[in-house]
């Protein structure tokens, strides 16, 4: 018992000497910093207690256990590195881009383009959107290939076409269309289309006949006048070509009489 009491007194004495040595080693500045640190620690503990962060300790422990806390630390370092590497110009461009994106989203929302999403999805599904893209590429290539002269000629052609359509409309095109509709309804247009090849052939024959008459008129106009009399008639009748021509005219006369006689009756 006396031995234990003596050991306790020896320990107390050593503690007292340690405290006295620490007290002698501390300066006023060190004491002030230690007091400030203790005050800050006490204030931090008070804020943690008031904010109820004690309930977050299990979640933090779980995050530390599965590595999420380490990932958050790495993400924070990446964000800090990105923030350090960004310049004022880059931040300005990024802010402008974000602002334009938000403005675009607002315009899309106000215009009701969300209703076009099903149609766009259907176009993507059946390939119409890809065809539109190809058509846009073709149009872009054509636009790049067009020169100023080509554009001028194309504009002039379109203008002339529109002028022709306007003149056609003012000239009674609706009446022509009405006549064609009546011909189609009565079957005359079909008959005309069937007889058109024969009519074209006969018109070519008439043209050949008129050309022959004109050529004969020019040739006979250069010949001397006939002598007349039976001798001249006899000489004309002896000519085989004249006989063939007279035979042809007689055959034409017979055909004309056969065609015109029923009408005279």
C-alpha distance (Angstrom), angle and dihedral (degrees) to the residues before:
residue distance angle dihedral
X1 . . .
X2 3.79 . .
X3 3.82 88.5 .
X4 3.85 93.0 55.4
X5 3.80 91.4 46.8
X6 3.78 90.2 52.2
X7 3.85 91.9 50.3
X8 3.82 91.1 49.9
X9 3.76 91.0 50.8
X10 3.80 90.4 49.7
X11 3.85 91.8 51.6
X12 3.80 92.0 47.5
X13 3.74 89.1 50.7
X14 3.80 91.9 51.9
X15 3.81 91.4 48.9
X16 3.79 90.5 49.7
X17 3.80 90.6 50.7
X18 3.87 90.4 47.7
X19 3.79 91.6 50.8
X20 3.79 90.7 46.5
X21 3.84 90.6 50.4
X22 3.81 91.8 48.5
X23 3.78 89.9 47.3
X24 3.78 90.7 51.4
X25 3.87 91.6 47.8
X26 3.80 95.5 50.3
X27 3.77 116.6 91.9
X28 3.78 125.9 -156.6
X29 3.83 90.9 -103.3
X30 3.79 92.5 51.8
X31 3.77 90.8 48.2
X32 3.81 90.4 50.6
X33 3.80 92.6 50.4
X34 3.79 91.5 46.1
X35 3.78 91.2 49.8
X36 3.84 91.0 48.3
X37 3.80 91.7 49.0
X38 3.79 91.3 49.1
X39 3.82 90.2 49.0
X40 3.80 92.3 49.5
X41 3.79 90.4 48.2
X42 3.78 91.5 50.1
X43 3.85 90.6 48.1
X44 3.81 90.9 49.3
X45 3.78 91.8 50.0
X46 3.81 89.2 49.7
X47 3.82 92.1 51.6
X48 3.81 91.3 47.4
X49 3.78 89.9 50.6
X50 3.80 93.6 48.3
X51 3.82 94.1 45.8
X52 3.79 91.7 51.3
X53 3.79 92.9 -125.4
X54 3.77 88.4 148.9
X55 3.82 86.7 82.3
X56 3.83 89.1 59.2
X57 3.80 93.4 59.1
X58 3.86 94.3 86.0
X59 3.81 90.8 49.5
X60 3.80 91.0 48.5
X61 3.78 89.7 48.4
X62 3.82 90.1 51.5
X63 3.82 91.2 48.4
X64 3.79 90.3 49.3
X65 3.79 89.6 49.1
X66 3.84 97.0 51.7
X67 3.82 96.0 37.1
X68 3.81 98.3 -109.5
X69 3.79 91.3 120.8
X70 3.80 90.1 55.7
X71 3.81 90.3 49.3
X72 3.81 90.5 51.2
X73 3.78 88.6 51.6
X74 3.82 90.8 51.6
X75 3.79 90.8 46.9
X76 3.79 89.8 51.2
X77 3.81 89.9 50.9
X78 3.84 90.6 49.8
X79 3.81 90.4 49.6
X80 3.79 90.3 48.2
X81 3.82 91.3 50.0
X82 3.81 91.1 48.8
X83 3.80 90.2 48.4
X84 3.80 90.9 50.3
X85 3.83 92.5 48.7
X86 3.82 94.5 48.8
X87 3.78 115.7 97.8
X88 3.79 126.4 -155.4
X89 3.81 90.5 -103.0
X90 3.81 92.0 51.2
X91 3.79 91.0 48.5
X92 3.81 89.9 50.0
X93 3.81 92.7 50.6
X94 3.79 91.2 45.7
X95 3.79 91.2 50.5
X96 3.82 91.1 48.0
X97 3.81 90.7 49.4
X98 3.78 92.1 49.9
X99 3.81 90.3 47.2
X100 3.81 92.1 50.4
X101 3.80 90.3 47.7
X102 3.79 92.0 52.1
X103 3.82 90.7 46.7
X104 3.81 89.5 50.8
X105 3.78 91.9 49.7
X106 3.81 89.4 49.7
X107 3.82 91.7 51.0
X108 3.80 91.1 47.7
X109 3.79 90.1 50.5
X110 3.79 93.6 47.7
X111 3.81 93.5 46.0
X112 3.79 91.4 53.1
X113 3.79 93.8 -125.3
X114 3.77 89.2 151.9
X115 3.80 86.1 81.7
X116 3.83 88.7 61.7
X117 3.80 92.8 59.2
X118 3.86 94.4 85.9
X119 3.81 90.4 50.2
X120 3.80 91.2 48.6
X121 3.79 90.1 48.5
X122 3.81 90.1 51.9
X123 3.82 90.5 48.7
X124 3.79 90.2 51.1
X125 3.81 90.5 48.2
X126 3.82 96.5 51.6
X127 3.82 95.9 36.4
X128 3.82 98.1 -112.2
X129 3.79 91.7 123.5
X130 3.80 90.7 55.7
X131 3.79 89.6 49.8
X132 3.81 90.2 51.2
X133 3.80 89.6 51.2
X134 3.81 90.6 51.1
X135 3.81 90.2 47.5
X136 3.80 89.6 51.3
X137 3.81 89.7 50.7
X138 3.83 90.4 50.8
X139 3.81 90.4 49.0
X140 3.80 90.7 48.3
X141 3.81 91.7 49.4
X142 3.81 90.8 48.4
X143 3.80 90.6 48.3
X144 3.80 90.8 50.7
X145 3.82 91.7 47.8
X146 3.81 95.0 49.8
X147 3.78 115.7 97.3
X148 3.80 126.3 -156.2
X149 3.80 90.6 -101.7
X150 3.79 92.2 51.2
X151 3.80 91.2 48.4
X152 3.80 89.8 50.2
X153 3.80 92.9 50.6
X154 3.81 91.6 45.7
X155 3.79 91.0 50.2
X156 3.81 90.9 48.7
X157 3.82 91.0 49.3
X158 3.79 92.2 50.0
X159 3.80 90.3 47.6
X160 3.79 92.3 50.6
X161 3.79 90.2 47.7
X162 3.79 91.9 51.9
X163 3.80 90.6 46.9
X164 3.81 90.3 50.9
X165 3.81 91.1 49.9
X166 3.79 89.9 49.6
X167 3.80 92.0 50.7
X168 3.79 89.9 46.1
X169 3.80 90.7 52.2
X170 3.80 92.8 47.2
X171 3.81 92.1 46.5
X172 3.78 93.9 64.5
X173 3.76 102.9 -87.0
X174 3.79 89.5 156.6
X175 3.80 90.1 60.6
X176 3.80 91.3 49.8
X177 3.79 89.5 50.9
X178 3.80 89.8 49.1
X179 3.80 91.0 51.8
X180 3.80 90.8 49.9
X181 3.80 90.4 49.7
X182 3.81 91.5 51.7
X183 3.80 90.9 47.4
X184 3.78 89.6 50.5
X185 3.79 93.7 48.3
X186 3.82 92.6 48.6
X187 3.79 94.0 46.2
X188 3.79 93.2 -119.1
X189 3.76 92.4 117.2
X190 3.80 90.2 57.2
X191 3.81 90.8 49.0
X192 3.79 90.2 48.1
X193 3.79 91.3 51.5
X194 3.83 89.9 50.1
X195 3.81 95.1 48.0
X196 3.79 94.8 40.4
X197 3.86 95.3 91.1
X198 3.82 91.7 51.2
X199 3.79 90.3 44.5
X200 3.78 90.8 51.1
X201 3.80 91.1 50.4
X202 3.81 92.2 49.0
X203 3.77 91.5 47.6
X204 3.80 88.5 54.4
X205 3.81 88.6 51.5
X206 3.80 91.4 50.6
X207 3.78 89.2 49.2
X208 3.81 90.0 51.1
X209 3.81 90.3 48.6
X210 3.78 92.7 50.5
X211 3.79 90.2 47.8
X212 3.80 89.6 50.9
X213 3.82 91.4 49.9
X214 3.79 90.8 49.5
X215 3.80 92.0 48.0
X216 3.85 91.1 48.0
X217 3.81 90.7 49.1
X218 3.79 91.5 51.6
X219 3.83 91.9 46.7
X220 3.82 95.5 47.6
X221 3.76 91.3 46.1
X222 3.82 88.8 62.7
X223 3.85 93.9 50.3
X224 3.85 122.1 91.3
X225 3.81 118.2 -103.6
X226 3.79 117.2 -83.7
X227 3.85 117.8 -99.3
X228 3.80 93.8 -135.0
X229 3.76 127.0 -151.7
X230 3.78 132.3 91.0
X231 3.77 91.9 -62.9
X232 3.74 92.8 60.0
X233 3.82 90.5 44.5
X234 3.80 89.8 49.2
X235 3.79 91.8 49.7
X236 3.80 90.7 48.6
X237 3.80 92.7 49.7
X238 3.79 90.8 50.4
X239 3.82 90.7 60.1
X240 3.88 109.1 96.2
X241 3.80 92.0 -153.0
X242 3.79 90.2 53.8
X243 3.77 90.2 50.3
X244 3.81 91.4 50.9
X245 3.78 90.8 48.6
X246 3.79 91.8 49.7
X247 3.80 90.4 48.3
X248 3.79 89.8 51.5
X249 3.82 92.4 50.1
X250 3.80 90.6 48.8
X251 3.83 90.3 51.5
X252 3.81 90.1 49.5
X253 3.80 90.4 49.7
X254 3.79 91.5 51.8
X255 3.78 91.8 50.3
X256 3.81 91.2 49.1
X257 3.79 91.5 49.4
X258 3.81 90.3 50.0
X259 3.78 90.3 50.9
X260 3.83 98.5 43.9
X261 3.82 100.6 37.7
X262 3.88 96.4 75.6
X263 3.77 89.9 52.0
X264 3.82 91.3 51.4
X265 3.79 90.3 54.0
